[in-house]
Amino acid sequence: MLPFILKRLLQLIPTFLLSTVLLFTIVQAAPGDFLSQLQQNPAVRPAQIELLRKQYGLDQPAVTQYFLWLGNFLTGDLGISFARSGRPVWEVIEPRIVNSLILVGMSTVIIYAVGIWIGVYGAVRPYSIGDRIFSVLAYFGLGIPSFFFALLAIFGLLTLKQNTGWDVPISGKSSGELINATPLRQAWDVFLHALVPSVVLALRSISSESRLIRAQMLEVLGQDYIRTARAKGLNQNRTVYKHAFRNAILPLVAGLGGLVPAIVAGAGFVEVVFSWPGLTPLLLESLGNQDLYVIVSTTSLTVILYVIGNLISDLLLAVVDPRIRYA
């Protein structure tokens, strides 16, 4: 097991270097830089721009900038944010990572709690009325983008508020009037604000995971050892959840590695639609400002977590299925 882990960690080195070189090249290939926008401002003197260019290291060749950034990154220094008066990148992205983690964590719990139940239900009762209803809903979930679900949710909650006065938070992370509230009250307020975006974020994944679990369970439930277990008199729950479900979730476990980089990748356009202060709005803003080190450092963290997440998935597969061994 240890040689396998070391081998996978060593694979991280060329993957990280190639991805960062490619990312740095793409960002540098864009015309202009962060200071190009200041050049259009007549109130900013050219001498000030040249001073900032030298201060930010943008007067150096792109290759030199890359190796300077790489050396700092390997020592834990993610660089500075041009658009935020030279603040360290980690100080800028840390609260955004926490905010995105709230949405990703809540949606993940919803995805697996609901998606697994629907998948098992459909496999145990195939082609029943309930299974057909869930199948139709899953097709809708797979075919409609998450941001469209978000717009529908906002419209529905605004209509509900007009008709009943029931106010469900649909924007931001917290209510402004809770400045002196207790930590528990503030946590509850954040939960209420994150609830609707998390559900919207989970809908598409619930559809895909439930279909995957249903297909895997149908295949496993048709195996000879399942028929043997039933012939020996094992009850339905023991047969389904102990013998069939354990083998059916292997593809699901293999996909768990994608959850780790999702912590840094953010929750996508759902954060934008609900004005959630996560990583996606920050990255979009940084792309517009050509805030080089925020873009490169955040994406590089995602690459590292992606490799580590896949390693965790491989190790979990060996735990779930004892037949899997790693040399």
N, C-alpha and C positions, 0 to 999 in steps of 0.2 A: 504493500500500500504506500509506504513512504517513498520508494523510487518513483511511483506513479505521480504522487503529488509534486515531487521535485521536478519531474519532467514537465509537468503541466505549467509549473511556475516559471521554468526556464523558457517555455514557449511564449510567455508573456513579453519577454524582452524584444524579440524581432517584431512581434505584433504591435507593441506599443510604439517602437521607433518608426516603423513603416506608416502607421496611422497618423502619428504626429507630424511626420514629414509631409505626408499628403495633405493633412489639414492645414498646416502652416502655408504650404504652397498655394492652396485654393484661396485662403484668406488674403495672402499677399498679392495674388493675381488680380484681385479686384482693383479697379482704378482708384487712385487717391489713397488717403489714410484718414485717421481721425482728425488731423489738423487741417485737412483740405477744406472742411466746413468753416473753420475759423478764418481761413484766407478770404472767404467771401464777406466777412464782417469788416466794414471800413473802420470800426472803432478799435480793432485789434491791429497793432503795428507789426510790420514784418519782423522786426527785431524780437518781439515777444514770441512770435511763432517759431522762429529759429531757436530761441532759448528753450521753448517747450519741446521742440523736436529733439534737441540734444539731451534734455532731461529725461525724456521717455525712451531714448535710444533709437528713435526712428530715423536718425541720420546714418545709422550703420547699415551695411548690406544685409539683405534678407537672411543669408546664411549665418552671418554673425549674430543677428537677432535670434535665430532659432537656437543656436548653441548656448547663447546667454540665457534664454528662457529655459532650455532643457536642463542646464546646470542648476539653475535656481529651483526648478520644479522637483528635481531629484532630492533636493535638500529640504523640501516642504514649503518653499516660497513659490506661490502661484503667480507672482507678478503683481502689477498695479492696474487699477482701472482708470483709463484715460478720462472717461466721461464722468467720473465721480471724484475729481480733484486728487487723483493719485492715491485713493484708498486701496489697501491690499485687497486682492481679488477674493481671498477667503472670507474676509469680513463682509464683502458684498454678497457672496453666494451662500454663506452659511445659513442665514435666516430663510432664504428662499428654498434651500434644500429641506429644511425642517417643515416648511409649509407644504412643499410638494409631497414630502413623506407622509403627512397627515392624510392627504387625498389618496395617495397610492396605497397606504396601509388600510384605510377604511374600505376602499374599493376592492382590495384583494380579499379581505375577509368576506365581503358580500359575494364576490365572484365564486369562491370555493364553497361557501355555505349553501348558496342557492344553485349554482351550476352543477355541483355533484349530486345534490338531491334530485334535480330535474332529470339528469342523465340516468341515474339509477332507476328512477320511477319509470322513465320511458323504456328502459331495457327489460324491467321486470314485467311491465304491462304493455308490450309492443302493440301498436296500432289500435290502442284503446282510444276513447274520446279524449281523455286527458293528454295522452301522448300526442295525438294529432293537434290538439290546441297548442301545446308547448312547441311542437315542430313548426307550426305556422308562425308563432311569435318569434321563434329563433331565426326563421328566414327574414322576418322584418328587422330583427336586431342586427343581423349580418349585413343587410343591404342598405341600412340607413346610417350615415356618419354620426359620430358622437356629438359633433357641434350642432347638428340639426335636432337631435334629441334634446340638447341643452336649450335651444331656442323654444322648442315645444314646451319644455318644463317651465321656463320663465313665463311664457304666455299663459299656461294653465294656472300657475301659482298667482299671477297678477289678477286673473279672472276670479280665482277663488277668494282673493283678498277683497276685491270689489263687491262680491256677492255675499260673503259671510263675515268679513272683517278679520279672518284668520291670517295672520302675517307670518309667513315662512321666509327666513332670510334667503335671498337669492343673489347677493352681491357682497364681495369683500370677505374678510376673514373674521371680523368681530364687529360688535356694535360700539359706536363711539362713546355712548353714555356710560359704559362700564369701566371707567377709569379707576375708580376706587373699590371695585368689587373684589370679593374674595377669590383666591386662585381656583377654587372649585367652581364658582359661578362663571369665571372667565373661561375655564375649560369647557363647561357646558355650552357657553355661547359659541365658542369655536366649533364644537361638535355640531351644533345646529346649523351654523353657516356652511360646514363641510358636508352635511348630510346629502343635500340634493346634488351637488357636483359629484360626490362619490358614487351615488346611485347611477347617475347618468354615465359616468366613466365606466361603471361595471357592466352596463347593459350589453354592450357589444361582446365583451369577453364571456359573459354568462351564456350568450347564445353559442359561441364557438366551443367553450369548454363542455357545455351540456351535450352538444352533438357528438363531441369526441368521446366523452364518457359513455354515452348511449351505444355508440358503435363498438367500442372496446368491450363493454359489458355483454352485448349481444353475442360477440364472437366467443368470449370466455364462457358464457353460460351454455354454449352449444358443445363445449369440450366433453370428452368421455369422463374425466375425473369429476366433473360437476354432476353428471348423470349417476355416477357411482356413489357420490356423496348423498344424493337424494334417495337412491335405492337403499342406502344403509339407514335411512330414516332421519337424517339430519333435518332440523327445522329450516324454514325458508330464510330467516334472518341470518342464521349461522352460515348457511350455504352461500348466500349472496355477499354478505359483508366480510366474512373471514376468508373464504376460499376464492370467490370470483372477483370481488372488488380489489383485493390486494394485487392480483395480476393485471387487472384492467387499468390501474392508475400509473403504470410504468411510463407511458408517454406524457402523462400529466407531471410526474416527478421530473422527467427530463426537461420540461419547460420551465421549471421553477427557477432555473438560473437566470432567466430573463427578468425576474423580479428585482434582482440586486442592482443592475444598471438603471432600472426604472426609478430607483430612489433619486438618482441624479438627473435622469433624463426629463423628469417632470411629467405632468399629466396632459401635455399637449394643449390643443385649442380649447379644451374645456376650461382650463385656467383663464384663458383670455375672455371667453364668453361670460364667465361668472366673476370676472375681475378679481380672481384669486391671486394673491401675491406670491406665485410660485416661480419656478425656474423658467418656464416657457416664455412668459412676458419679458423676463430679464434678458433671455437670449435673443428674442426678437428685437428688443431695444438695442442690445449690444451689436447685433448685425447691422442695424440702421446707423449706429454711431461708429462702426468699424472699431469697436473696443476690443482690440486684438487678443489681449491676454485673458479676458473674461471668456471669450469664445473658445480659444485653444485649451485653456486649463480645464474648463468645465467638460468639454468633449473628451479630453484625455482621461479625466477621472472616470467618465462613462466607459471608456475602453478597458481600463483596469478592472472595474467592477464587473464588466461583461465576462472577462476571462475568469475571474474569481467565482462569479455566479455559475458558470458552466462547470467549474471544478466541483463546486458544492453539489450541483445536480448529479454529477457522476458518482460522487461519494454516497449521496442519498439513494441512488439506484441500487448500489451494493447492499445498503441497509434493508431496502424494501424487498429486493429479490436476492436471496442468498446464493443463487446460481451464478450471479455476476461476480467475477473476481478480477482484480487488477494486478498485473505483474509489476 
